[in-house]
Amino acid sequence: MKDNSSRACQMYVFEPRSKELTRSLRIGRGPGETIGAFYFAMILPDSLIVVNDVVLRRMLEIPLERLDYDWASPVNTSTSVVGGVDARALCGYENNDLLVLGEYHDARFVIYDIADTTVRQKVIYSPDPVTKKMEVQVSAAYEGVIKYNQARKKSVIACRYADQLEFYDFNTNKVMFIKGPECFDPSYVSKTSSVTGAKTIAHKSDEKKGYLDVCCDGNRVYALYSGLPVVDPNSSYGREIRVFDWKGNLMKILQTDVDIITIDIDENGTLYCLTIDGHLAECSV
């Protein structure tokens, strides 16, 4: 959850019985503290919460049961540099592994063993279905959010600066791109640092935000959509949730009357939407 009064981003825990949101990690740079907890995931079967602090460049591992306390205490802290690249979005995979997105020049994402801090496998394809280029700049331009469904053996990536979803099938090792209806792609220019020589990108002022978040179950994929120009102060929030089946067919569009930051769905089919003012709305889908 982004704190709009500062650059900090923290993880909150929702208690279904009390309907309350509580911050579970202390803000700071000390042991067990975070500043930029932009991404987190749960790995199974150990039910371990992994928090990726992109500011401090470290991952915190927290047993699920510790979230019942006022302040969660990590059992381990490791680097968030995965395969030589700063990890960004991540999600739980299988056998306590993670799927990790980053600005890779030779992979779209990787399967990461956090216990051994090793990359098990690179999933190789270009997020640009037209040029099919595999470059750091392309990975950066098509950044987004990744989720995995074990029943389907499929992952989905929702691109932040494109009207694009990517369904990857681990059984067939094939990717399917879902574009539209606006069909815009990232608008950026490539840059190389004169000091370090590192390659990066700069987003153009006419660029739009695409998908802000995504979640899924065995039947559907739910994607939070913006469609606003990046210069719009509300571009990081969405009021439209597009619902797809796993074949990529658009099934319905859910509209909200409030700005949504993030979404998730539980095992009972309840969709949760976190609003800009910190409320958690529930919707049975």
Residue, then its C-alpha position, 0 to 999 in steps of 0.5 A: m500500500k502506497d503512502n501518498s504523504s511520502r515515498a514510503c510503501q508498506m504492507y498492511v494486513f486485513e483482518p476479515r473478522s474485525k474488517e480492519l487494516t493494520r500495518s505489519l512492518r515497522i518503517g525504517r532501515g533497521p533489522g526487520e524494517t522496510i521503506g519500499a515494500f512495494y511487492f510481496a508474495m506468499i510461497l507454499p507449502d511453507s506459508l512464508i510471506v516474502v516482502n520485496d523492499v525495492v528501496l533497501r534492496r532486500m527481501l524479508e521472510i515472515p511466517l504467516e502466523r507472525l502476521d497475527y502480532d502487532w508487528a511482524s518479525p522476519v525470520n530471514t533477510s536476503t538480497s533482492v538482487v536476483g540473477g544480477v538484477d534488482a527484483r521487482a514484482l514477484c509471486g509465489y510459484e511452487n515448492n517454496d519458489l518465487l516468480v520474479l520480474g526484473e529488467y532482464h536482458d535474456a528473460r521475461f521472468v525467472i523462477y527463484d529459489i529464495a532459500d538457496t538464493t539461486v535462479r532455477q530457470k529463466v522463462i524466455y520470451s520478449p514482452d514486445p510481440v512485434t519486435k520480439k527484442m530481448e533487451v533491458q530497455v524492453s523489460a523496463a518498458y513492459e514492467g508490471v505485476i505477475k501472478y501464478n495459478q497452480a491449478r492452471k499451471k499458468s502465470v499472468i503478467a499485467c503490464r503497467y504501461a501497456d494495454q497488455l496481459e501475458f498468459y504463460d503456460f508452464n505445460t506448453n512453454k508458450v505465451m499468449f498476449i491479450k491486447g485491447p481494446e485500446c491497444f497502446d504500447p509503452s511510449y519511451v526513449s532509451k537512455t545510457s548513463s554517461v557515468t555507469g554506462a547502464k541502459t535505462i529508459a525515460h517515459k514520454s509525457d504522452e504515455k498511458k498507464g495500463y494495468l495496475d494490478v492483477c489477481c486470479d483463481g482457477n477460473r478467472v483473471y481479474a485485472l485492474y485497469s487505468g488507461l489514464p496518461v501518466v501525467d494525470p495525478n490519478s493514473s496510478y488508480g483504477r475504476e475498471i476491473r476487466v475479467f478474463d477467462w484463462k483462454g484470454n476471453l474478456m468475460k465482463i467489466l466491473q466498474t467502481d465509483v471509487d479509486i482502487i489501488t490494488i485487488d486480490i481474490d480469496e479461495n471463496g471467490t470474494l474479490y477484495c479492492l483496496t481503495i485510495d482512502g484505505h478501505l477494503a471493499e468486498c465483491s462476490v464474483 
